[in-house]
Amino acid sequence: MNTAQAKRVLETALLCSTQPVTLRDLRVLFDDALGADTLKVLLEELQLDWAERGLELVSVATGWRFQSRPELRVYLDKLNPEKPPKYTRAVMETLAIIAYRQPVTRGDMEDIRGVTINTQILKQLEDRGWVEVIGHRESVGRPGLYATTRQFLDDLGLALLDQLPLLPSVDSQAAALSSLNMPEEDPSQPSLSLEEAIEATEAPIEVTEAPIENETTLQTPLNEGPTHE
């Protein structure tokens, strides 16, 4: 099999897959005759082949996939005008704390936000598949340590946490996450690029301001994050 044929096989497999495909699985296509390094070279060539098209080939946390380009979202949205539910500021700030400071306990999050965190906020993030408990801190009560998942990175169109925008405050971090690709149904359609998400932090955060029941201000919040409630 020559290079052109191998790229055609890879292209077809990735276009037909509904989920990202790992290098290990891609090697199965060739009965392990092609090594990981060779596959990476072929995938990079495919990226160049698709550079001027509406789809792009990207590497995310769980493998490789084709997805629509961010600048075309405005047109694709016309096919599905219903907007997905927006997340509250409390949810996005909690997610930002976990993403940027993981692993963290619920107590850590409350210290940073300056408010108590409703259990439903963490449950909502867990149900969405964005965060999980990865262990327990060896302290009184052995509180759970929360971290983001590979699904979280996939939904953002990222391969590594290092690719998150470097932003100084919880507010700006939450705004960036809310502006990035947070799909409800189709993860192959990112909403904004990283650069656009960072620019979006200059505008008001686009999350709902619905109050969270039982989320109350702590008496002595830390200076690391502002209190909103």
C-alpha positions as CSV (number, residue, x, y, z in Angstrom):
1,M,0.0,0.0,0.0
2,N,1.4,3.4,-1.0
3,T,1.1,6.7,0.9
4,A,-1.8,7.9,-1.1
5,Q,-3.8,4.7,-0.4
6,A,-2.9,4.8,3.3
7,K,-4.1,8.4,3.6
8,R,-7.3,7.5,1.8
9,V,-8.0,4.7,4.3
10,L,-7.3,7.0,7.2
11,E,-9.5,9.8,5.8
12,T,-12.4,7.4,5.2
13,A,-12.2,5.9,8.7
14,L,-12.0,9.3,10.4
15,L,-14.8,10.8,8.4
16,C,-17.1,7.8,9.1
17,S,-16.3,7.7,12.8
18,T,-18.7,9.4,15.2
19,Q,-16.0,9.5,17.9
20,P,-12.3,10.5,18.0
21,V,-10.1,7.6,16.9
22,T,-6.8,6.8,18.7
23,L,-3.6,6.0,17.0
24,R,-3.8,2.4,18.3
25,D,-7.1,1.9,16.6
26,L,-5.9,3.5,13.4
27,R,-3.0,1.0,13.4
28,V,-5.6,-1.8,13.3
29,L,-6.7,-0.5,9.9
30,F,-3.3,-1.6,8.6
31,D,-2.8,-4.7,10.7
32,D,-0.1,-2.9,12.7
33,A,2.0,-2.7,9.5
34,L,2.4,1.1,10.1
35,G,3.9,2.4,13.2
36,A,2.6,5.3,15.3
37,D,5.3,7.7,14.0
38,T,4.3,6.9,10.4
39,L,0.7,7.4,11.1
40,K,1.3,10.8,12.7
41,V,3.2,11.9,9.5
42,L,0.2,10.7,7.4
43,L,-2.3,12.5,9.6
44,E,-0.3,15.7,9.5
45,E,-0.3,15.4,5.7
46,L,-4.1,15.0,5.8
47,Q,-4.3,18.1,7.9
48,L,-2.5,20.0,5.1
49,D,-4.7,18.4,2.5
50,W,-7.8,19.7,4.3
51,A,-6.4,23.1,5.1
52,E,-8.6,25.0,2.7
53,R,-11.8,23.0,3.3
54,G,-14.7,23.4,5.6
55,L,-13.6,20.5,7.8
56,E,-10.4,20.3,9.7
57,L,-8.6,17.3,11.1
58,V,-7.6,17.8,14.8
59,S,-6.0,15.9,17.6
60,V,-8.1,15.9,20.8
61,A,-7.6,14.2,24.1
62,T,-9.1,10.8,23.0
63,G,-7.8,10.7,19.5
64,W,-8.1,12.2,16.0
65,R,-11.3,13.5,14.4
66,F,-12.7,15.7,11.6
67,Q,-14.7,18.7,12.8
68,S,-16.2,21.8,11.2
69,R,-14.1,25.0,11.3
70,P,-15.1,27.5,14.0
71,E,-15.7,30.3,11.5
72,L,-18.4,28.3,9.7
73,R,-20.5,27.8,12.9
74,V,-22.7,30.8,12.0
75,Y,-23.9,29.0,8.9
76,L,-24.3,25.6,10.5
77,D,-26.4,27.1,13.3
78,K,-29.1,28.0,10.7
79,L,-29.7,24.2,10.3
80,N,-30.3,23.9,14.0
81,P,-31.6,27.3,15.3
82,E,-32.5,26.0,18.8
83,K,-29.8,27.2,21.2
84,P,-28.6,24.7,23.8
85,P,-29.2,25.5,27.5
86,K,-26.8,28.0,29.0
87,Y,-25.0,27.3,32.2
88,T,-25.2,29.6,35.2
89,R,-22.3,31.8,36.2
90,A,-21.9,29.6,39.3
91,V,-21.5,26.5,37.2
92,M,-19.0,28.0,34.8
93,E,-16.9,29.5,37.6
94,T,-16.8,26.1,39.4
95,L,-15.8,24.4,36.2
96,A,-13.1,27.1,35.6
97,I,-11.7,26.5,39.1
98,I,-11.5,22.7,38.5
99,A,-10.0,23.1,35.1
100,Y,-7.3,25.6,36.0
101,R,-6.4,24.4,39.6
102,Q,-7.1,20.7,39.6
103,P,-7.1,18.6,41.5
104,V,-9.2,20.5,44.0
105,T,-11.7,19.7,46.7
106,R,-15.1,21.2,47.1
107,G,-13.7,23.2,50.1
108,D,-10.9,24.6,47.8
109,M,-13.6,25.8,45.3
110,E,-15.6,27.4,48.0
111,D,-12.5,29.2,49.4
112,I,-11.7,30.6,45.9
113,R,-15.2,31.6,44.9
114,G,-16.0,32.9,48.4
115,V,-19.4,31.1,48.5
116,T,-20.6,27.7,49.4
117,I,-21.1,25.5,46.3
118,N,-24.4,23.7,45.8
119,T,-24.1,19.9,45.4
120,Q,-26.2,20.2,42.2
121,I,-23.5,22.3,40.6
122,L,-21.0,19.5,40.9
123,K,-23.5,16.9,39.9
124,Q,-24.4,18.8,36.8
125,L,-20.8,18.9,35.8
126,E,-20.3,15.2,36.6
127,D,-23.5,14.3,34.6
128,R,-22.2,16.2,31.7
129,G,-19.0,14.2,31.8
130,W,-16.7,17.2,32.3
131,V,-15.4,16.5,35.8
132,E,-14.9,13.5,38.1
133,V,-13.4,12.5,41.4
134,I,-10.0,11.1,40.9
135,G,-9.0,10.5,44.5
136,H,-9.2,11.8,48.1
137,R,-7.1,14.3,50.0
138,E,-5.5,12.8,53.1
139,S,-7.1,15.2,55.6
140,V,-10.0,15.3,57.9
141,G,-13.0,13.7,56.2
142,R,-10.9,12.7,53.2
143,P,-12.7,15.1,50.8
144,G,-12.9,14.1,47.1
145,L,-10.4,15.6,44.6
146,Y,-12.1,16.9,41.5
147,A,-10.4,17.1,38.0
148,T,-11.6,17.5,34.5
149,T,-12.1,14.5,32.1
150,R,-10.9,13.7,28.6
151,Q,-14.5,14.3,27.5
152,F,-14.1,17.9,28.7
153,L,-11.0,18.3,26.5
154,D,-12.8,16.7,23.6
155,D,-15.7,19.0,23.9
156,L,-13.4,22.0,23.9
157,G,-11.5,20.6,20.9
158,L,-8.3,20.4,22.9
159,A,-5.7,17.6,23.3
160,L,-4.1,18.9,26.5
161,L,-4.9,21.1,29.5
162,D,-1.9,23.2,28.6
163,Q,-3.9,24.4,25.6
164,L,-6.4,26.3,27.8
165,P,-6.1,30.1,27.5
166,L,-3.8,31.5,30.1
167,L,-6.0,33.9,32.0
168,P,-5.5,35.5,35.5
169,S,-9.0,35.5,37.1
170,V,-11.8,33.0,37.7
171,D,-14.1,35.5,35.9
172,S,-12.0,35.5,32.7
173,Q,-11.4,31.8,32.8
174,A,-15.2,31.1,33.2
175,A,-15.9,33.5,30.3
176,A,-13.4,31.8,28.1
177,L,-14.8,28.3,28.8
178,S,-18.3,29.5,28.1
179,S,-17.2,30.9,24.8
180,L,-15.3,27.8,23.7
181,N,-16.8,24.7,22.2
182,M,-19.4,23.4,24.8
183,P,-21.7,21.3,22.6
184,E,-24.8,19.6,23.8
185,E,-25.2,17.2,20.9
186,D,-22.6,17.5,18.2
187,P,-19.0,17.8,19.5
188,S,-17.7,18.0,15.9
189,Q,-18.9,21.5,15.6
190,P,-16.8,23.9,17.8
191,S,-18.2,27.3,18.5
192,L,-15.1,29.4,18.7
193,S,-11.4,29.1,18.4
194,L,-9.1,29.6,21.4
195,E,-8.2,33.1,20.1
196,E,-11.8,34.1,19.7
197,A,-12.6,32.7,23.2
198,I,-9.9,34.9,24.7
199,E,-11.3,37.9,22.9
200,A,-14.7,37.0,24.2
201,T,-13.6,37.5,27.8
202,E,-13.5,41.2,27.1
203,A,-17.3,41.1,26.7
204,P,-19.9,40.3,29.4
205,I,-20.0,36.6,30.2
206,E,-22.8,34.8,28.3
207,V,-24.1,32.6,31.0
208,T,-27.4,33.0,32.9
209,E,-27.6,34.7,36.2
210,A,-30.2,32.4,37.8
211,P,-29.6,32.1,41.5
212,I,-28.4,28.8,42.9
213,E,-30.5,27.5,45.8
214,N,-28.6,27.2,49.1
215,E,-25.5,28.8,47.7
216,T,-24.6,31.4,50.3
217,T,-21.7,33.8,50.7
218,L,-19.0,32.7,53.1
219,Q,-18.0,35.0,56.0
220,T,-14.4,35.3,55.0
221,P,-13.9,34.8,51.3
222,L,-10.3,34.7,49.9
223,N,-9.0,37.3,47.5
224,E,-8.5,34.7,44.8
225,G,-12.0,35.1,43.4
226,P,-14.8,37.6,43.6
227,T,-18.1,36.9,45.3
228,H,-21.1,37.2,43.1
229,E,-24.0,36.0,45.3
